Amino acid sequence: MNIVKFTSISSSSAELENGYSIHSEHAQSCRESHYLDFRAADGLFGFPIDLDAEWFRRIPDYGIELIPADNRHPVRVPGYGFNNGCYGTDIQLEVRLGGKLVASFDISECQEIEG
C-alpha cells in the first residue's frame, strides 16, 4: 500500500505528502482550454488515496472521482473545457514527482464542454 494524503491544493494541481503531485495537462491550440479544477473539490485537503490501487474513476461529462483509501466518501474533481475556434478535447491526468512525469491517464471524455 502507498497511502498518502493531499497537503496542498491549487486550481491546477494537488500536492501529496510524499512529494508527488497530480494535475491536468492539455496541449492548447487556438482559443480553447481544458482542465480539472482541484480547488472546487470539496474535502480534498487531507484526503487519503492509495497510489498502488485504483485511486480515481473517470466521470463522463463531469471530471474525475478520487477513491479514498479509508471509509470516506469519494471526492469529485470537476473538469472544464472551453472552445472558441479550435475544438480539441484532449486532457490528461498526470502524476509527477519533482516535476518528472511518472504516469499519465487519458481523461478526455471527463469534462463539460462549452463552445
Secondary structure, DSSP 8 states (H G I E B T S, - for coil): --EEEEEEE-SSEEEETTSEEEEEE----SSEEEEE-GGGSTT-TT-EEETTS--EEEETTTEEEE--SSSS--EEEEEEEEESS------EEEEEETTEEEEEEE-TTSSEEE-
